[in-house]
Each structure stands twice: as structure tokens, then as C-alpha cells.
């Protein structure tokens, strides 16, 4: 994780937090280290955990701290992508962990680019 922003601002009003909630943004860098391209979902592996153990999944949208991951991620060998993920959490939530799980949706594929 490169950056974390509590009370993040959405890039568009459509991505605002729900009533009584706030947006949190995390910026990750994903690097393809294999011999083939790495393909996966963009933000499905992102999660926040609060002090009560509640887990929050990422939501679609872009924060003002940078571009968000697309729905799919395709990285040729040696390439990297740095993007943000946003979360809608209750105002009172105390975030204790930020996670990004590779292959979270089972789509982590080594793609033949030939």
C-alpha cells in the first residue's frame, strides 16, 4: 500500500459515501513478477477491517487521490499498476487493517501474450 486517506473525497458526486458513512481510499501498487502476464480483477481483493472485526469490501469509483483500478487488471511481465480503491464505511468505524489479496476472485491468471 502506497497511501491511505481517511475521509477521502470522491472524484464524482455519484461516488459519495452513504448517509452516516465516510469514504476511505487506499492506493496500491501491483507488480507482475512472473514470466507471463498477470490478469485479475481490479479491486475485488481490497478490504478494510475495523476494530470490531467487520470487513468492508471496495466499491466502484475513484477518489481524488488518483485513478481507481479498472474492473480487470492485465499486467505484462515486469509491469506495474498503481491505482486507488475506495471504501464506504460508517463514520464511527476505526480502521485497523488494509488488505489487498491477489487472486481474490479466483481470476489470477498467467496469460499467454503471444
SEMI-276768 format. One line per 2 residues: number of its first residue (from 1); their letters; for each residue x, y, z of N, C-alpha, C. Coordinates in steps of 0.001 Angstrom, whole numbers, plus 500000, padded with zeros to 6 digits. Each point is the difference from the previous one (the first is absolute). Layout:
<pts>
NUM = A = X:Y:Z:X:Y:Z:X:Y:Z  ...;
</pts>
This chain:
<pts>
1 = XX = 500855:498831:500000:499145:501169:500000:500899:501230:500000  499681:500928:499119:500796:501212:499863:499451:501170:500804;
3 = XX = 498673:500058:500123:499374:501164:500624:498648:499604:500572  499615:500646:501088:498706:499775:500649:499401:501363:500301;
5 = XX = 498731:500165:499665:499342:501277:500262:498646:499766:500669  499897:500421:501243:498728:499952:500713:499213:501249:499601;
7 = XX = 498706:499895:499932:499132:501100:499548:500405:500457:498596  500166:499012:499116:500362:500290:498608:498862:500722:499297;
9 = XX = 500344:500712:498985:499019:500713:499174:499832:499241:498690  498757:499797:499553:499792:499305:498726:500283:500934:498823;
11 = XX = 500373:499405:498875:500236:500807:498804:498688:500458:499367  498914:499272:500254:498669:500357:499497:498987:499883:501142;
13 = XX = 498975:500846:499985:498970:499953:501042:499321:498641:500089  499930:499278:498887:499349:498683:499993:500697:499008:500926;
15 = XX = 501259:500254:500353:500761:499091:500847:500020:500429:501465  499162:500956:500383:499938:500478:501389:499703:498850:500959;
17 = XX = 500404:500151:501246:499687:499017:501034:498519:500085:500354  499456:498894:500469:498609:499959:500440:499833:500860:501248;
19 = XX = 498768:500360:500312:499691:500786:501207:500574:499302:501237  500742:500726:500838:500589:499444:501210:501282:499222:499766;
21 = XX = 500503:500032:498764:501227:499300:499636:501038:501001:499499  501204:499508:499816:501072:500802:499416:500742:499137:498991;
23 = XX = 500711:500639:499097:500833:499279:499042:501411:499882:500532  500594:498849:499768:501399:499754:500303:500628:499531:498696;
25 = XX = 501196:500471:499696:500691:499601:498767:501367:499421:500340  500375:498974:499267:501333:499405:500129:500587:499876:498603;
27 = XX = 501264:500345:499876:500685:499912:498706:501002:498847:500073  499892:499086:499030:500849:498817:499943:500818:499986:498722;
29 = XX = 501169:499358:500059:500778:499703:498805:500064:498490:499855  499595:499498:498826:500037:498579:499690:501065:499803:498928;
31 = XX = 500908:499038:500217:501105:499734:499086:499891:498577:499469  500079:499832:498696:500001:498677:499379:501430:499475:499993;
33 = XX = 500252:498971:500814:501366:499491:500146:500240:498689:499268  498982:499420:499393:500148:498720:499315:500538:500145:498596;
35 = XX = 500042:498874:499299:500472:499972:498617:498877:500277:499010  498760:499977:500475:498841:500266:499149:499237:501172:500594;
37 = XX = 499098:500552:499219:499190:501124:500487:499131:499542:501168  499754:500910:500916:499135:499721:501145:498642:500647:499760;
39 = XX = 498927:499220:500124:498653:500523:499826:499165:499696:501226  499208:500962:500427:499160:499822:501181:498924:501080:499991;
41 = XX = 499146:499963:500999:499038:501083:500169:500737:501189:500591  499511:501178:499756:500691:501199:500448:499932:500278:501486;
43 = XX = 498790:499998:500590:499916:500409:501400:499337:498970:500914  499619:498844:499478:499278:499025:500823:500823:499447:501151;
45 = XX = 501310:500058:499913:500843:499493:501073:500267:501012:501101  499441:501192:499876:500239:501064:500982:498977:499934:501123;
47 = XX = 500499:500103:501225:499124:499961:501165:500539:500901:501096  499081:500564:500777:500351:500701:501231:499419:499197:501156;
49 = XX = 500668:500041:501127:499512:499349:501206:499979:501045:501101  498893:500032:500768:499933:500965:501099:500281:499324:501340;
51 = XX = 499970:500786:501059:500363:499519:501328:499050:498948:500554  498822:499839:499405:499061:498961:500439:500135:498730:499159;
53 = XX = 500883:500018:498993:500176:498856:499123:499115:500031:498763  499205:501045:499850:499151:500133:498822:500871:500262:498776;
55 = XX = 499705:499288:498916:500763:500121:498754:499170:500787:498993  500629:500950:499334:499344:500840:498993:500653:499755:498648;
57 = XX = 499182:499692:499006:500486:499783:498638:500097:501337:499274  500836:500035:498995:500139:501199:499171:498726:500246:499225;
59 = XX = 499819:501261:499595:498851:500347:499170:500502:500663:498726  499194:499988:498966:500412:500673:498767:500143:501506:500223;
61 = XX = 500870:500601:499243:500163:501440:500066:501440:500406:500171  500264:501264:499793:501345:500554:500100:500041:501102:501048;
63 = XX = 501034:499981:500833:500199:501111:500931:500815:501097:499330  500110:501127:500658:500788:501089:499437:501501:499757:500123;
65 = XX = 500425:498966:500784:501438:499741:500141:500577:499239:498813  499174:499598:499048:500525:499314:498823:498960:499151:499318;
67 = XX = 500414:499401:498898:499111:499140:499233:499751:498697:500738  498819:499424:499776:499692:498714:500606:500360:498875:499043;
69 = XX = 500084:498770:500544:500223:498832:499167:498804:499787:499089  500242:499554:498785:498927:499587:499107:499405:498706:500542;
71 = XX = 498912:499547:499398:499373:498751:500439:500911:498800:499779  500859:500076:499006:500975:498935:499771:501397:500603:499970;
73 = XX = 500958:499187:500367:501395:500422:500052:500794:499037:499131  500762:500518:499065:500838:499179:499130:501372:500647:499925;
75 = XX = 500978:499359:500626:501349:500552:500051:500997:499068:499310  500676:500477:498958:501069:499209:499380:501131:499781:501019;
77 = XX = 500841:498989:499785:501111:499736:500919:500839:501257:500241  500297:500249:501258:500838:501132:500373:499273:501330:500105;
79 = XX = 498760:500058:499568:499229:501248:500061:499317:500139:501357  499671:501246:500345:499280:500240:501248:498878:501004:499768;
81 = XX = 499040:499965:500906:498880:500940:499963:499814:500566:501398  499886:501305:500101:499731:500666:501273:498654:500691:499871;
83 = XX = 499050:499562:500799:498638:500528:499940:499409:500037:501399  498878:500703:500108:499303:500142:501281:498736:499160:500039;
85 = XX = 499586:499693:501211:498776:499265:500267:499257:500778:501077  498677:500123:499862:499235:500719:501021:499054:499060:500740;
87 = XX = 499708:500384:501230:499146:499231:500894:499005:500955:500651  498797:499519:500216:498941:500748:500676:499851:499360:501378;
89 = XX = 500401:500714:501061:499966:499440:501357:499222:500928:500924  499428:499466:501084:499294:500860:500950:500942:501073:500578;
91 = XX = 499445:501163:500301:500793:501089:500592:500761:499545:501237  499393:499130:500793:500588:499581:501278:501035:498886:499874;
93 = XX = 500151:499407:498826:500928:498872:499831:501438:500439:500222  500731:499208:500777:501434:500219:500221:500741:498956:499182;
95 = XX = 500566:500417:498890:500668:499078:499086:501321:499550:500615  500192:498669:500052:501220:499444:500596:500865:499250:498989;
97 = XX = 499443:499653:498845:500780:499263:498997:499495:500317:498600  500940:500000:499077:499709:500157:498577:500649:498810:499312;
99 = XX = 499240:499307:499149:500514:498797:499344:499778:500063:498504  500929:499412:499255:499794:499766:498572:500411:498562:499741;
101 = XX = 499036:499178:499638:500254:498585:499765:500070:499732:498500  501134:499498:499560:500155:499624:498600:499140:498763:499741;
103 = XX = 499451:499886:498809:499182:498854:499596:498753:499842:500858  499492:501071:500556:498878:499936:500937:498742:499405:499386;
105 = XX = 499762:500242:498744:498793:499485:499354:500273:498721:499219  501205:499487:500137:500344:498781:499280:500338:500252:498544;
107 = XX = 500190:501263:499636:500304:500337:498608:501486:500270:499792  500824:499795:501020:501431:500269:499852:500597:499045:498974;
109 = XX = 500167:500446:498814:500416:499156:498896:501349:500432:499481  500776:499044:499581:501201:500319:499248:499591:499917:498541;
111 = XX = 499926:501118:499327:499468:500080:498638:501094:499873:498961  499757:499189:498998:500913:499855:498873:499802:501206:499084;
113 = XX = 501011:500820:499866:499897:501219:499198:500570:499835:498590  500311:498760:499610:500592:499807:498665:498972:499959:498896;
</pts>
